């Protein structure tokens, strides 16, 4: 990843005042989720080693180990540089998704603080076995055409969530629960009880996936009871899976890009 383009002021010819107002992290491991740093190490190895080298000092005049970038102080500015590229300087644009961009920035910020060989690396193939076996994730979730519709579809979760967010979801799902995904209990005026997962809601209607995964749309005026749970239905895997199993499961989830 030819981020040597950071030396060029021309890249930021457009106004960046809004970006510049964002604070710049100090680049300590504690500022970034370990899972993001670990994932970023893999993204860096796949995209950046060939120019910048494993230690980040492969391009003349550019040394990532200093933790400083000439024209990009904040993480958002780094994302702009990586996403736009600078072809005249030999750097292509990198269309990285949320997980990959978050990860590579976390790794760049910490490249001088870490022993690359000590970064734990999960195995996606083993993680798939955990996902489908011990973790029993398909009993609630779905990936492509396989699994249940009771919980959110995970077919593109590796493109929309960062490694750190996914890790927190596995360990403390209550903390990471999106309000729109909360479980609901509904009783209609006729007395029909419906349990499911909220998908969408406005002033007058609510749409949900029931326990069989069927889409249900209801008018709120036809409801006798509408209760939204404040607890995550997903259990925590902390203590249920070993550290290695969690790392493997996370690696598998990060491969789910919706393709």
C-alpha positions as a Python dict, from the first residue, in 0.01 Angstrom:
ca = {
    (1, 'X'): (0, 0, 0),
    (2, 'X'): (200, 296, -125),
    (3, 'X'): (122, 535, 156),
    (4, 'X'): (437, 724, 65),
    (5, 'X'): (185, 956, -101),
    (6, 'X'): (135, 1105, 242),
    (7, 'X'): (432, 1323, 155),
    (8, 'X'): (234, 1503, -112),
    (9, 'X'): (28, 1809, -19),
    (10, 'X'): (-156, 1779, -350),
    (11, 'X'): (-358, 1489, -213),
    (12, 'X'): (-531, 1722, 28),
    (13, 'X'): (-601, 2006, -213),
    (14, 'X'): (-968, 1971, -123),
    (15, 'X'): (-1086, 2133, 204),
    (16, 'X'): (-1029, 1903, 499),
    (17, 'X'): (-1118, 2131, 788),
    (18, 'X'): (-1389, 1893, 904),
    (19, 'X'): (-1141, 1605, 904),
    (20, 'X'): (-870, 1804, 1077),
    (21, 'X'): (-1098, 1876, 1370),
    (22, 'X'): (-1097, 1506, 1457),
    (23, 'X'): (-854, 1419, 1735),
    (24, 'X'): (-558, 1197, 1651),
    (25, 'X'): (-508, 890, 1873),
    (26, 'X'): (-162, 852, 2022),
    (27, 'X'): (-103, 514, 1859),
    (28, 'X'): (-86, 303, 2171),
    (29, 'X'): (-224, -52, 2165),
    (30, 'X'): (-474, 41, 2436),
    (31, 'X'): (-626, 300, 2199),
    (32, 'X'): (-731, 26, 1956),
    (33, 'X'): (-902, -311, 1992),
    (34, 'X'): (-652, -596, 1983),
    (35, 'X'): (-877, -774, 1734),
    (36, 'X'): (-858, -475, 1497),
    (37, 'X'): (-478, -465, 1522),
    (38, 'X'): (-453, -838, 1455),
    (39, 'X'): (-686, -818, 1157),
    (40, 'X'): (-502, -512, 1031),
    (41, 'X'): (-174, -705, 1037),
    (42, 'X'): (-325, -952, 790),
    (43, 'X'): (-465, -675, 569),
    (44, 'X'): (-125, -501, 574),
    (45, 'X'): (55, -823, 483),
    (46, 'X'): (-178, -880, 188),
    (47, 'X'): (-168, -524, 51),
    (48, 'X'): (124, -325, 185),
    (49, 'X'): (427, -552, 234),
    (50, 'X'): (527, -551, -129),
    (51, 'X'): (601, -177, -119),
    (52, 'X'): (650, -80, 243),
    (53, 'X'): (799, -400, 376),
    (54, 'X'): (706, -592, 687),
    (55, 'X'): (855, -327, 914),
    (56, 'X'): (693, -30, 738),
    (57, 'X'): (1025, 122, 627),
    (58, 'X'): (1049, -16, 275),
    (59, 'X'): (985, 312, 91),
    (60, 'X'): (1256, 578, 92),
    (61, 'X'): (1162, 871, 312),
    (62, 'X'): (864, 691, 466),
    (63, 'X'): (886, 504, 794),
    (64, 'X'): (561, 395, 955),
    (65, 'X'): (753, 308, 1271),
    (66, 'X'): (771, 677, 1361),
    (67, 'X'): (394, 685, 1405),
    (68, 'X'): (378, 1013, 1210),
    (69, 'X'): (229, 1088, 869),
    (70, 'X'): (312, 1417, 701),
    (71, 'X'): (-31, 1515, 573),
    (72, 'X'): (-261, 1288, 772),
    (73, 'X'): (-290, 1339, 1145),
    (74, 'X'): (-619, 1163, 1214),
    (75, 'X'): (-750, 817, 1139),
    (76, 'X'): (-1015, 964, 912),
    (77, 'X'): (-748, 1141, 707),
    (78, 'X'): (-555, 816, 679),
    (79, 'X'): (-873, 650, 553),
    (80, 'X'): (-904, 922, 287),
    (81, 'X'): (-549, 864, 167),
    (82, 'X'): (-588, 487, 153),
    (83, 'X'): (-927, 506, -13),
    (84, 'X'): (-836, 766, -276),
    (85, 'X'): (-486, 651, -358),
    (86, 'X'): (-240, 863, -555),
    (87, 'X'): (-168, 692, -889),
    (88, 'X'): (94, 946, -1003),
    (89, 'X'): (304, 846, -703),
    (90, 'X'): (249, 478, -768),
    (91, 'X'): (-18, 425, -506),
    (92, 'X'): (-348, 273, -621),
    (93, 'X'): (-678, 338, -447),
    (94, 'X'): (-778, 68, -200),
    (95, 'X'): (-1152, 6, -171),
    (96, 'X'): (-1140, -144, 176),
    (97, 'X'): (-1454, -228, 367),
    (98, 'X'): (-1520, -122, 727),
    (99, 'X'): (-1338, -412, 890),
    (100, 'X'): (-1031, -395, 667),
    (101, 'X'): (-996, -16, 684),
    (102, 'X'): (-1042, -7, 1061),
    (103, 'X'): (-792, -287, 1098),
    (104, 'X'): (-514, -156, 878),
    (105, 'X'): (-530, 188, 1041),
    (106, 'X'): (-513, 29, 1386),
    (107, 'X'): (-210, -169, 1274),
    (108, 'X'): (-35, 131, 1117),
    (109, 'X'): (-83, 324, 1440),
    (110, 'X'): (82, 44, 1636),
    (111, 'X'): (336, -102, 1396),
    (112, 'X'): (622, 21, 1615),
    (113, 'X'): (469, -104, 1939),
    (114, 'X'): (414, -465, 1844),
    (115, 'X'): (607, -778, 1770),
    (116, 'X'): (432, -884, 1450),
    (117, 'X'): (513, -1247, 1511),
    (118, 'X'): (335, -1234, 1846),
    (119, 'X'): (-1, -1117, 1707),
    (120, 'X'): (-253, -1401, 1748),
    (121, 'X'): (-394, -1522, 1418),
    (122, 'X'): (-719, -1713, 1406),
    (123, 'X'): (-794, -1969, 1138),
    (124, 'X'): (-1107, -1906, 930),
    (125, 'X'): (-1153, -2272, 834),
    (126, 'X'): (-1145, -2380, 1197),
    (127, 'X'): (-1371, -2085, 1276),
    (128, 'X'): (-1633, -2206, 1031),
    (129, 'X'): (-1638, -2539, 1215),
    (130, 'X'): (-1691, -2353, 1544),
    (131, 'X'): (-1963, -2142, 1384),
    (132, 'X'): (-2152, -2441, 1250),
    (133, 'X'): (-2069, -2679, 1534),
    (134, 'X'): (-1985, -2588, 1893),
    (135, 'X'): (-2108, -2230, 1859),
    (136, 'X'): (-2439, -2345, 1706),
    (137, 'X'): (-2463, -2005, 1535),
    (138, 'X'): (-2677, -2131, 1247),
    (139, 'X'): (-2955, -2217, 1490),
    (140, 'X'): (-3031, -1844, 1500),
    (141, 'X'): (-2826, -1675, 1227),
    (142, 'X'): (-2808, -1727, 853),
    (143, 'X'): (-2519, -1718, 607),
    (144, 'X'): (-2630, -1705, 243),
    (145, 'X'): (-2879, -1990, 201),
    (146, 'X'): (-2791, -2177, 519),
    (147, 'X'): (-2924, -2135, 872),
    (148, 'X'): (-3211, -1967, 1058),
    (149, 'X'): (-3371, -1626, 1017),
    (150, 'X'): (-3440, -1571, 1387),
    (151, 'X'): (-3134, -1349, 1429),
    (152, 'X'): (-2967, -1107, 1183),
    (153, 'X'): (-2829, -1245, 857),
    (154, 'X'): (-2449, -1256, 880),
    (155, 'X'): (-2372, -1303, 512),
    (156, 'X'): (-2193, -967, 487),
    (157, 'X'): (-2104, -908, 853),
    (158, 'X'): (-1730, -911, 776),
    (159, 'X'): (-1772, -610, 550),
    (160, 'X'): (-1995, -401, 775),
    (161, 'X'): (-1851, -457, 1124),
    (162, 'X'): (-1494, -411, 1242),
    (163, 'X'): (-1300, -693, 1406),
    (164, 'X'): (-1315, -516, 1742),
    (165, 'X'): (-1692, -473, 1722),
    (166, 'X'): (-1742, -838, 1630),
    (167, 'X'): (-1518, -952, 1914),
    (168, 'X'): (-1718, -744, 2163),
    (169, 'X'): (-2040, -889, 2022),
    (170, 'X'): (-1915, -1240, 2089),
    (171, 'X'): (-1803, -1162, 2443),
    (172, 'X'): (-2065, -911, 2551),
    (173, 'X'): (-2359, -916, 2306),
    (174, 'X'): (-2569, -697, 2536),
    (175, 'X'): (-2326, -409, 2490),
    (176, 'X'): (-2328, -437, 2111),
    (177, 'X'): (-2701, -491, 2056),
    (178, 'X'): (-2845, -261, 1791),
    (179, 'X'): (-3183, -122, 1902),
    (180, 'X'): (-3352, -220, 1576),
    (181, 'X'): (-3249, -584, 1627),
    (182, 'X'): (-3408, -620, 1969),
    (183, 'X'): (-3655, -899, 2038),
    (184, 'X'): (-4021, -802, 2061),
    (185, 'X'): (-4335, -957, 2206),
    (186, 'X'): (-4661, -853, 2044),
    (187, 'X'): (-5024, -933, 2121),
    (188, 'X'): (-5281, -827, 1862),
    (189, 'X'): (-5630, -706, 1943),
    (190, 'X'): (-5757, -1055, 1851),
    (191, 'X'): (-5524, -1206, 2112),
    (192, 'X'): (-5265, -1352, 1876),
    (193, 'X'): (-4919, -1355, 2037),
    (194, 'X'): (-4616, -1299, 1813),
    (195, 'X'): (-4254, -1317, 1918),
    (196, 'X'): (-3978, -1209, 1687),
    (197, 'X'): (-3702, -964, 1598),
    (198, 'X'): (-3777, -607, 1504),
    (199, 'X'): (-3664, -511, 1154),
    (200, 'X'): (-3817, -170, 1102),
    (201, 'X'): (-4052, 66, 1278),
    (202, 'X'): (-4216, 401, 1217),
    (203, 'X'): (-4489, 600, 1388),
    (204, 'X'): (-4772, 380, 1267),
    (205, 'X'): (-4630, 37, 1178),
    (206, 'X'): (-4375, -221, 1283),
    (207, 'X'): (-4211, -493, 1075),
    (208, 'X'): (-4051, -797, 1229),
    (209, 'X'): (-3921, -1145, 1156),
    (210, 'X'): (-4116, -1396, 1363),
    (211, 'X'): (-3964, -1703, 1527),
    (212, 'X'): (-3996, -1894, 1200),
    (213, 'X'): (-3822, -1621, 1005),
    (214, 'X'): (-4137, -1499, 831),
    (215, 'X'): (-4176, -1129, 763),
    (216, 'X'): (-4468, -977, 954),
    (217, 'X'): (-4595, -621, 912),
    (218, 'X'): (-4843, -484, 1163),
    (219, 'X'): (-5028, -161, 1223),
    (220, 'X'): (-4971, -34, 1575),
    (221, 'X'): (-5337, 58, 1604),
    (222, 'X'): (-5417, -315, 1582),
    (223, 'X'): (-5195, -410, 1876),
    (224, 'X'): (-5300, -473, 2232),
    (225, 'X'): (-4945, -515, 2360),
    (226, 'X'): (-4607, -425, 2215),
    (227, 'X'): (-4302, -500, 2432),
    (228, 'X'): (-3942, -444, 2323),
    (229, 'X'): (-3685, -648, 2510),
    (230, 'X'): (-3381, -468, 2649),
    (231, 'X'): (-3180, -790, 2674),
    (232, 'X'): (-2980, -954, 2398),
    (233, 'X'): (-3112, -1293, 2294),
    (234, 'X'): (-2762, -1398, 2193),
    (235, 'X'): (-2557, -1563, 2469),
    (236, 'X'): (-2204, -1459, 2553),
    (237, 'X'): (-1931, -1693, 2433),
    (238, 'X'): (-1695, -1580, 2707),
    (239, 'X'): (-1603, -1896, 2896),
    (240, 'X'): (-1798, -2108, 2647),
    (241, 'X'): (-1528, -2101, 2381),
    (242, 'X'): (-1155, -2111, 2435),
    (243, 'X'): (-941, -1812, 2341),
    (244, 'X'): (-824, -1992, 2027),
    (245, 'X'): (-1180, -2086, 1932),
    (246, 'X'): (-1291, -1726, 1970),
    (247, 'X'): (-1001, -1610, 1751),
    (248, 'X'): (-1090, -1870, 1489),
    (249, 'X'): (-1459, -1777, 1497),
    (250, 'X'): (-1375, -1408, 1459),
    (251, 'X'): (-1147, -1485, 1163),
    (252, 'X'): (-1431, -1673, 994),
    (253, 'X'): (-1682, -1393, 1050),
    (254, 'X'): (-1439, -1146, 893),
    (255, 'X'): (-1442, -1354, 571),
    (256, 'X'): (-1818, -1304, 531),
    (257, 'X'): (-1821, -1021, 279),
    (258, 'X'): (-2156, -1092, 110),
    (259, 'X'): (-1997, -1228, -206),
}
